[in-house]
Amino acid sequence: MALRIAIAGASGRMGRMLIEAVLADPQAVLAAALDVPGSPALGQDAGAPLGRATGVPVRADADAALAEGVDVLIDFTRPEGTLAHLALAQRHGVRVVIGTTGFTPDQKAAIGAAAQQVGIVFAPNMSVGVNVLAKLVEAAAAALDERYDAEVWEMHHRHKVDAPSGTALALGEAVARGRGVVFAERAVLSREGHTGERRRGDIGFATLRGGDVIGEHVVVFAGTGERIEIAHKSGSRANYAEGSLRAAHFLHQRGPGLYSMADVLGL
């Protein structure tokens, strides 16, 4: 039986990419398309922006939609919206793929608590390439000790609301794991003014915002006389959609638990 998928934020750019990916997957079916109350897309066919007729209207009533036999909800919205959808998913036994970023520690704890009842894949970046990048960064950090200064550079479009990006933070955490240190004790998320010399072992961050850049991340290990750079650049959101679909299929075979894209990809 085909995997029945609901898409939150259906009228947004990421929502449209997710709908297109589901429609292209012979083992999946679009079961519901959700958007916020007042959205001009409400009532329209979810495939209309793609020139496709799906027979699935865009709806605001997530509770009713998730009660209609949905297997997995994919959510790339905002933290508050994702948590509201997650509560409904728990009620109806629907698994959830969360690609939303910008959660507070308390909100992340709420996701962890929900995972005791339903399967959740929660990742700051659903791209297969970015998750392979994180694994490479962890391995590099294990080999390159604190004599190599670690810096994470990222750039996104002007509309992104959180900084550093969730992916940048995840890459910094990969550096910390590789070196066996506590990320929160080594992270330097911004610099301004007379900062003094760089402290050995810090994991620094630089954030750029502008234009329509989908996402670029570079991890730099700068040593004496050499520099290693490990980079990923997104030219399309399609890679996020494809990774999310892989996560949805993975969840369909799993019980309650909090899973990462590393689990999905077997990294």
N, C-alpha and C positions, 0 to 999 in steps of 0.2 A: 504494500500500500504506500502511496506517495506521502511524503512528509508534508504536513499541513502547516504553513508558515504565515504568521501575522507580522506586518511591518508597521512600526511606530514612526511618526514623522513622515508619512507617506508623500507629502507634497514637496518636501525639501529635496535638495540635490542628492543627498545621501539616500534618502528614501526612494527616490526614483531609480538610483543605481541598484539598490537592493531589489526592488520590484523587477527590474530588467533581468537581474541575475536569477531570481526565482523562476521567472517565466522561461528562461533558457535551460533550466535544469529539468530533465525528464523525470527525475526522481522526487520532485517537489511540486507543490501546488500553492498558489496564493490563496490563503483562506480568509484573510482580513487585511484591510489597509486603514490605519488610524491616523487622525490628525487632531489638532486642538480645536475646541469650540470656536466658532467664528471664522475658521479657515475658509477662504473662497473655494477650496477644492472639495468641500463637503458635498456629498451627493453625486459627484462626478465619478466616472469609471476610473479606477486606479491606474489603468493603462493608457488613459487618454493622452498624457504628455509624451508617451512613447509611440503614439499612433497605433495602439493595440486595444482591442476590446477584450476585457477579462471577465466581465460580468460581476466584478467585485467593486462595490461603491466605496468611496472614502467615507469613513464614519468617525464620529467623536465619542460614541459610547463604547469605551474599551471594555467595560465590564460585560456587556452583552456580547461583544464580538469574541472575547476570550472564552465565553461559555459555550461556544458553538463548535467544539471539536478541534480547536487549535492545538497543535503539538508543541510548537516553539514560537516564541515572540522574539524578534530582533529589534533592538532599541538603540538608536543613535540620536537621542534628543538632548534634553538638559537634565541635570541631576534630580531636580524636583519631579519632573515628569517621569523619569525612569523609575524613581522610587514608588511613585503612585501606581505605575503599571506593574511593578514588581509585586506590590501588595495584592493586586487583582490576580496576577499570575499564580501566586501562592494559593489563593482561594480556589482557583479552577484547576490546579495541578499542571499548569503550563510551564515548560522549561523556558529559560530566557538567555539570550545572547546579548550582553551589554557592551556596546562600543562607546558609550557616553564617557566623557572625561570631566575633570573638574570637581570630583567628589571630595568632601571634607573627610577627615578621619572617622567621625561619627557616622557619616553616610556609608562609608566603606564597611564599617562594622555592621550596619543594618543589612547590607548585601550579604555579608558573611552569615548573619543569623538566618536570613531567608534561605540560604543554600542548605540549611539543615532539613528543609522541606521539599525543595525543588532543585533540579540540576541547573546550574548557572555557569556559563562561560563569561568571565569578566576579564577584559584585557584593555590596556590603554591604546593599543593599536592592533587591528585585526589583520593587517597585511602579513602575508606569509614571509615576504622578504624582510620586513622589520623584525619579526620574531627570530628569524635566522640571524639577523644582524645582532640582536641582543645576546644570542648564544656566542657569536664570534667575539663580541666585546668582553663577555665574561671570561672567555678563554684567554684573550689578550691581556686582560687585567691580571689574571693569575700568573702570567709569564713575565709581565712588565711590572716590576715592583714600584714603590713610591718614589724612586729616583726618576720615574717618568710621570710628569704632571698630566693629570686627566682632566680634559675639558669637554663639555657637551655643548655643541652649537646647533641651534634649530631655527627654522624660519617657516612661518605660515602666513596665510592671507590676512588681510586687515580686519576681517570679521571675527576672528577667533577670540574667545572671551577669557581663556585661562592661559597663564604663563608662569613658569615654563610649561610646555605641553606635557600631557600625560606620558607621551612616548619618550620625551627627553628625560623625564624623571625616571622612567623605567630603565632607560639606558644607564643613567647614573647609578641606579640600584644594581644593575648588572656589573658595573665596575666594582661596587662595594662587595658584592658576593664573591667576585673573582679574587679580591684581595682579603676577604675574611674580616671586613670592618663593618661598623654600623653606619649605614648611609646617613642618618639624621645627624650624626656627629661630624661628618666630613663634608656635607653638601654646602656649597656657597652658591645660593640661587641668584644673587645679584651683587654688583660692585658699584660703588659710587664714592667720590671724594678721595681723600688721602687714606688709602687702604693699607699701606705698608707692603712689605714683601709678601709674595704668595707663600702661604704656609704649606710645608711639605705634607703630602697626603690628602690635601683638599680635592674635592671633586667639584669643579667649577661649571657654571652654566652661562650661556649667552643666548638671549632671546631676540629675534628679529620678527617684525610684523610688517606686511605690506603687499599691495597688489592682490593677485589671485593665486599666490603660491599654495599649492595643495599641501605640501609637506616636505621638508628637507631636514635631515638629521646627520650630523657628523660628530663622531667621537674621536678626539685627538689625544694621543699619548706623546707628549713632548719631552724628549730626553736631551742629553748633552750631545750635540752633533747629529741628531736624527729626530725625525718625527713620523709617527705612524698615524694614518687617518683611515677610519672605517666609516663609510658613508652609505646612505640610502636616500634616494630622491623619488618622490611619487609624481608621475605625470598624469595620473588619472585616479579617481576614486574607485574605479572598477576593482582594483586589487583589494580594497577594504571589503567590498561587497562579496568577492569570491572567498575571501578568508572567513567572513561571517557565515556564509553558506556552508563551508566546511565545518565550522563550529556547530551549526545547527544540526547537521547530520551526525556529528560526534555525540551531541547531547541526546539525540533520539535513542541511543543505545545505552544511556547512563542513568543511574538513579540520582538521588539528591547528592549535592556536593558542589564545592566551588572549584571550578577548573580554569586553567589559563590556556592561552594559545600554544604554549609549550606542551601542554597535555594533548591538545588537539593534534599537533604536528609530531608528537613523539620525540621531542627534543630533550 
